Structures are given as C-alpha cells and as structure tokens.
Amino acid sequence: MRLNVFTDNPTVPIDVKDRSISELMDGMLKTGFQGRKLAESVQAWYNMLKEEDLTVLMGLSGAMVPAGMRRVISYMIRERMIDCLVSTGANLFHDSHEALGKKHYIGSHLADDEKLFEHGVDRIYDVFAVEEEFRTADNLIADFAEEIGEISCSSREFMHLLGKELVRRGAAEDSIVVSAYRHNVPIFVPAISDSSIGIGLTIARRRGLKLDIDQIKDVDEITQIVEKSGKTGVVYVGGGVPKNFIQQTEVIASILGMDIGGHDYALQYTTDAPHWGGLSGCTFDEAVSWGKIAAQAKKVQVFVDATIALPIVAHALHEKCRGLKRNAPNFNWEGPEGLDIDYKE
C-alpha cells in the first residue's frame, strides 16, 4: 500500500487573524482532536439543512436553560435549524420561568449550601435561583392544568397548550416553548413527571384534577414523525432520556414493518464517555448495531461541554445559513390518517 493513502491530507495550523466564527470552524476542519470534531459537527449540521425533505430532531438534556442556552435553542427553532425538540421537563420549566419574567443568577460552585438553603436559594453548580419563585411557577402550572380540565393528551399537545398560555401572558419569543408554539415545532417531554412541570401537575392532581399525560401517545407520535419524514437527522445535547426516546423510533418503525434504515445524520455534544456503558456516551457506531443509526450516516460525536459548543455552533450556522432557503417540514396533526408532513420553503 502506498504511503500517501495515509498522508494525502496534512493538518494545517490555525492562524490568528480577523475572521468570522464560521471561517474559524472551516479552518478547524484541518486540525485535530475535539476541535476538528466541533468543526465537523458544524459542517454536518449545515449539510443536513441543505438536504431535501429532511427532518431534524434535537434531544436536549442537562441544565441548559439555567446555564444561559435558551435563546440559542429558541433561535434554532425560529430559523428551523431543528424541526422537533425532545427535552427534559426541567429545561422547559426553567424556560417558562424566564419567559414569565423571572431569572437565574450568577453564583458560585463554592457557595455554602447550608446558607443558601437558609435564604431560600437553590444552586445548579454555579447558577442560583430563588426557591419561592420556582414554587410560584409550580402553582402557576397547576392552575393552568385546572383551566385545561380533565383531558388525556400527549406531552406534545400539553406543551403546545402551555406555549399558547405563555403567549397569552405576554411571554417573549426568545422562549423555547413560545418559539415552538409560534413556529409549529413539536416539543416532546418523555419524562415530564421528572421535573417541576410534573410537580405542578401533581399539585393539580391533589386538588382533584384528572389530567393524564399519555406518554405512550408520545412514543406513537414521534415515531410517526420519523416514519413519515423523507430523511431524518438527529442532534443530541447530552444524552439521557431524550436521546433514547428519539433513537428508539427507528426500532419501533422496524418492528411495525417499516424498513426506514436508521437516522441519516447523527450529531452529539456530550461529556460522557462510551466505556462506562451508558447511553449518554455510547457511540453512534454502537447505535448502528441496533438499527437506530444508518450504517452510511454522517456521524459526529463531540466530547465537549455543551455550554461551550452550542454558542459557537449556533453562531457558525447563523453565518453559514444566510440566504439558505430550506424546505422545512410542516406538521399537520389533524389529518384523517394521523400526522401529515408537508415540506415547504
């Protein structure tokens, strides 16, 4: 075998000069390690957005909203860099909290937690929040649930109603929930009970309300999205429940007789490692063995703190996508045969 099979592409050191973030990312494609992986993720995401009839699903875990990432995600929703969001309930509770005018605060991971407790302050690493304000939001969700009444609905339907309520209360569009409501981007919360939204709904239940969030309907609805999309690309911020909830759609579709072959693009920003055996760090190559990711899919995993990666990636895509006319999917949940997807610019 000739040597230059392995030596055709030399690395190129990064110059320090005036340039945009997207130009920096392009330059980092010829570096190494996680810097190159970050740049590859930008390029892969951009290529996804240029594809015809492709749906982008994002899994969002971790405390991204308290850490200041909510406007990044809401921007991606408004610009249709993502078409469907699967999130922890916590992120959406914190988003609703800020949408209603409340804040998270710059704190310190070295704070005395006993003193914080005495003063009613909660700590999320180096971010603070006021417990009484959270409890006010818990009760607001309980009150809102009582207004909805005794219904059974998917978490997608519930989040749509919550988005409508936040708009009624004057919430700004920099909210994830509000942006999704206004731009017809479905939000699924497969572990909604494991969050302050679940706390609010529990309060409503104790008051006598029988509102049922049908989590199996969630599974059915998101599987329909994958089944009826031309192609699918997935982006995972962290891992956990949102990652597997999206991944398993391919398995369900296969069991139901639809051979759709796995997701066509797969990106992940994670601090977890594969050798512990957990889903959050497992490789996309492993997912190929389950049929969750297509063998030929473009796969990029970046081992990085998402609070570092997301602002950089979002700014790079903001620059790269200027003038891009994407045919994003439009979801119609009222069709006679369930979900109908129409791709339009």
C-alpha positions in Angstrom: 0.0 0.0 0.0 1.4 3.4 -1.0 2.2 5.7 1.9 0.3 8.7 0.7 -3.0 6.8 1.2 -2.5 8.0 4.8 -0.7 11.2 4.2 -2.8 13.0 1.5 -4.3 15.5 3.9 -1.8 17.3 6.2 -3.1 19.2 9.2 -3.0 23.0 8.9 -2.1 25.0 12.0 -4.7 27.7 13.0 -3.6 31.3 12.2 -4.7 34.1 14.5 -6.4 36.7 12.3 -9.6 38.6 11.7 -12.3 36.2 10.6 -15.8 35.1 11.3 -16.7 32.2 13.6 -17.8 30.1 10.6 -14.5 30.8 8.9 -12.7 29.7 12.1 -14.7 26.5 12.1 -13.7 25.9 8.5 -10.1 26.3 9.5 -10.5 23.9 12.4 -11.6 21.1 9.9 -7.8 20.7 9.3 -6.8 20.5 13.0 -7.2 17.5 15.3 -9.0 16.1 18.4 -12.3 17.7 19.6 -11.6 21.0 17.8 -11.9 19.2 14.5 -14.9 17.2 15.7 -16.6 20.5 16.6 -15.9 21.9 13.2 -17.1 18.6 11.5 -20.4 18.9 13.5 -21.0 22.4 12.1 -20.3 21.2 8.6 -22.6 18.1 9.0 -25.4 20.2 10.5 -25.2 22.7 7.6 -25.3 19.8 5.1 -28.4 18.5 6.9 -30.1 21.8 6.4 -29.4 21.7 2.7 -31.0 18.3 2.2 -34.4 17.9 0.6 -37.2 16.5 2.7 -35.2 16.0 5.9 -36.5 16.4 9.4 -34.0 17.5 12.2 -34.8 16.2 15.7 -33.0 17.5 18.7 -32.6 15.8 22.1 -32.0 18.4 24.9 -30.8 17.2 28.3 -28.8 18.8 31.1 -29.5 22.2 32.8 -29.0 24.1 29.5 -31.6 26.8 30.3 -30.2 27.8 33.7 -26.8 27.9 32.1 -28.0 30.5 29.6 -28.7 28.5 26.4 -32.4 29.1 26.0 -32.0 31.8 23.3 -29.7 29.6 21.3 -32.3 26.8 21.2 -35.2 29.2 20.5 -33.2 30.8 17.7 -32.6 27.4 16.2 -36.4 26.7 16.4 -37.3 30.0 14.8 -34.8 29.6 12.0 -35.8 25.9 11.6 -32.4 24.5 12.3 -34.3 22.0 14.2 -37.9 20.7 13.5 -38.7 18.7 16.6 -37.5 19.0 20.1 -37.3 16.3 22.8 -36.4 17.8 26.1 -36.2 17.1 29.8 -39.1 18.7 31.6 -36.6 20.7 33.7 -35.3 22.7 30.7 -38.8 23.7 29.7 -39.8 24.6 33.2 -36.8 26.8 33.6 -37.6 28.3 30.1 -41.2 29.0 31.2 -39.9 30.5 34.4 -37.8 33.0 32.5 -40.5 33.6 29.9 -42.7 35.0 32.7 -40.0 37.5 33.7 -38.1 35.6 36.4 -34.3 35.0 36.4 -31.5 32.7 37.2 -28.5 34.3 38.8 -24.7 34.1 38.5 -23.5 32.3 41.6 -20.5 30.2 42.7 -19.9 26.5 43.0 -18.0 27.3 46.2 -21.0 28.8 47.9 -22.1 27.5 51.4 -25.1 25.3 50.6 -26.5 25.4 54.1 -26.6 29.2 54.0 -28.2 29.1 50.5 -30.9 26.8 51.9 -31.5 29.2 54.9 -32.0 32.0 52.4 -34.2 30.0 50.0 -31.7 29.9 47.2 -31.2 26.8 45.0 -27.9 26.0 43.3 -27.3 24.5 40.0 -23.4 24.3 40.0 -22.5 28.0 39.7 -26.1 29.3 39.0 -28.5 30.4 41.6 -32.3 30.5 41.6 -35.0 31.6 44.2 -37.0 28.6 45.5 -40.1 30.7 46.3 -40.2 31.9 42.6 -40.0 28.2 41.5 -42.9 27.4 43.8 -44.9 30.2 42.3 -44.2 28.7 38.8 -45.2 25.2 40.1 -48.6 26.6 41.3 -49.0 28.5 38.0 -48.7 25.2 36.1 -51.2 23.6 38.5 -53.6 26.5 37.9 -53.1 26.3 34.2 -53.7 22.5 34.2 -57.0 23.1 36.1 -58.0 25.6 33.4 -57.4 22.9 30.7 -59.6 20.5 32.6 -59.8 16.7 32.7 -58.3 15.6 29.4 -55.8 12.9 28.1 -53.1 14.3 25.8 -49.6 13.7 24.7 -46.8 15.8 26.2 -46.6 17.4 22.7 -50.2 18.6 23.0 -49.7 19.8 26.5 -46.6 21.8 25.6 -48.5 23.3 22.7 -51.2 24.5 25.1 -48.6 25.8 27.5 -47.0 27.8 24.7 -50.4 29.3 23.8 -50.8 30.2 27.5 -47.4 31.8 27.7 -48.2 33.9 24.6 -51.5 35.0 26.3 -49.4 36.1 29.3 -47.2 38.2 27.1 -44.1 36.0 27.1 -41.4 37.0 24.5 -40.4 34.8 21.6 -36.9 34.2 23.0 -38.7 31.4 25.0 -38.2 27.9 23.7 -41.8 27.0 24.4 -43.2 30.1 22.8 -40.9 29.8 19.7 -42.1 26.2 19.2 -45.7 27.2 19.6 -45.4 30.0 17.1 -43.4 28.1 14.5 -45.2 24.7 14.7 -42.3 22.8 16.1 -43.4 19.9 18.3 -41.9 19.5 21.8 -42.0 16.1 23.4 -41.2 15.6 27.1 -41.0 11.8 27.6 -40.1 12.1 31.3 -42.4 15.1 32.1 -43.1 13.7 35.6 -39.4 14.0 36.5 -39.5 17.8 36.6 -41.2 20.8 38.1 -43.8 20.6 35.4 -44.5 17.2 36.9 -44.6 18.8 40.4 -47.2 21.4 39.1 -49.3 18.6 37.6 -49.1 16.6 40.9 -50.4 19.7 42.8 -53.3 19.8 40.4 -54.0 16.1 40.9 -54.1 16.6 44.7 -56.7 19.3 44.1 -58.8 16.7 42.3 -57.9 17.3 38.6 -57.6 14.1 36.5 -55.3 15.3 33.7 -53.5 12.5 32.0 -50.2 13.0 30.0 -50.3 9.9 27.8 -46.6 9.0 27.4 -47.3 6.1 25.1 -49.1 8.5 22.7 -45.8 10.5 22.8 -44.0 7.4 21.6 -46.5 6.8 18.8 -46.5 10.5 17.7 -42.7 10.9 17.4 -42.4 7.6 15.7 -44.9 8.8 13.1 -42.7 11.8 12.5 -39.7 9.5 11.7 -41.8 7.2 9.6 -43.3 10.0 7.5 -40.2 12.1 7.0 -38.2 11.8 3.9 -34.9 11.6 5.9 -34.0 12.3 9.5 -31.1 13.9 11.2 -30.6 13.9 15.0 -28.7 16.3 17.2 -28.2 15.4 20.9 -27.2 17.9 23.5 -26.1 15.5 26.2 -27.9 12.1 26.3 -30.3 10.6 28.7 -34.0 10.0 28.1 -34.2 12.5 25.2 -31.5 10.6 23.2 -33.0 7.2 23.6 -36.6 8.5 23.0 -35.5 9.6 19.6 -33.3 6.6 18.9 -35.9 4.1 19.6 -38.3 5.4 16.9 -36.2 3.5 14.3 -36.6 0.3 16.2 -40.4 0.8 16.7 -40.8 1.6 13.0 -38.9 -1.6 12.1 -41.0 -3.8 14.3 -44.1 -2.3 12.7 -42.8 -3.3 9.3 -41.4 0.0 8.0 -37.8 -0.5 7.0 -36.6 3.1 7.1 -33.0 2.2 7.7 -31.9 4.4 10.7 -31.3 8.1 11.0 -29.3 9.6 8.2 -27.3 12.2 10.2 -26.3 11.9 13.9 -24.5 14.6 15.9 -23.9 14.7 19.7 -22.3 17.1 22.1 -21.6 15.2 25.3 -19.2 15.0 28.3 -19.9 11.3 28.8 -17.6 8.5 27.7 -18.6 5.2 26.0 -16.6 2.9 28.2 -19.0 3.2 31.2 -21.7 1.5 29.1 -24.3 4.3 29.5 -26.5 5.5 26.7 -25.4 9.2 27.1 -21.8 8.3 26.0 -22.4 5.4 23.7 -21.1 5.8 20.2 -23.2 6.1 17.1 -21.3 3.0 15.7 -22.9 1.1 18.6 -26.3 2.5 17.6 -25.8 1.1 14.1 -25.9 -2.4 15.6 -29.4 -1.7 16.9 -30.6 -0.2 13.5 -31.1 3.2 15.2 -28.4 4.9 13.0 -27.9 4.1 9.3 -24.5 2.5 8.7 -23.7 5.1 6.0 -25.0 8.0 8.1 -22.8 11.0 8.7 -21.9 10.6 12.4 -20.1 13.2 14.5 -19.7 13.0 18.3 -18.0 15.9 20.1 -16.8 15.3 23.6 -17.3 18.8 25.0 -19.3 20.8 27.5 -22.5 21.8 25.5 -22.4 25.3 27.1 -19.1 25.8 25.2 -20.2 24.1 21.9 -23.8 25.4 21.5 -23.0 29.2 21.2 -20.1 28.5 18.8 -22.1 26.1 16.6 -25.2 28.4 16.6 -23.1 31.4 15.5 -21.3 29.5 12.8 -24.6 28.2 11.4 -26.1 31.7 11.6 -23.3 32.8 9.3 -23.4 29.8 7.0 -27.1 29.7 6.6 -27.6 33.3 5.4 -29.6 33.1 2.2 -30.3 29.4 2.6 -33.9 28.6 1.6 -34.7 25.4 3.5 -37.8 23.2 2.8 -38.6 22.6 6.5 -41.4 20.1 7.4 -44.8 21.4 8.3 -46.7 19.1 10.7 -50.4 18.7 10.5 -51.7 16.6 13.4 -55.3 16.8 12.4 -55.1 14.6 9.3 -57.6 11.7 8.7 -54.7 9.2 8.9 -52.8 10.8 11.8 -49.8 13.0 11.2 -49.3 14.5 7.8 -45.9 16.1 6.8 -45.5 18.6 4.0 -42.1 20.1 3.2 -42.2 23.7 2.2 -39.7 26.6 1.9 
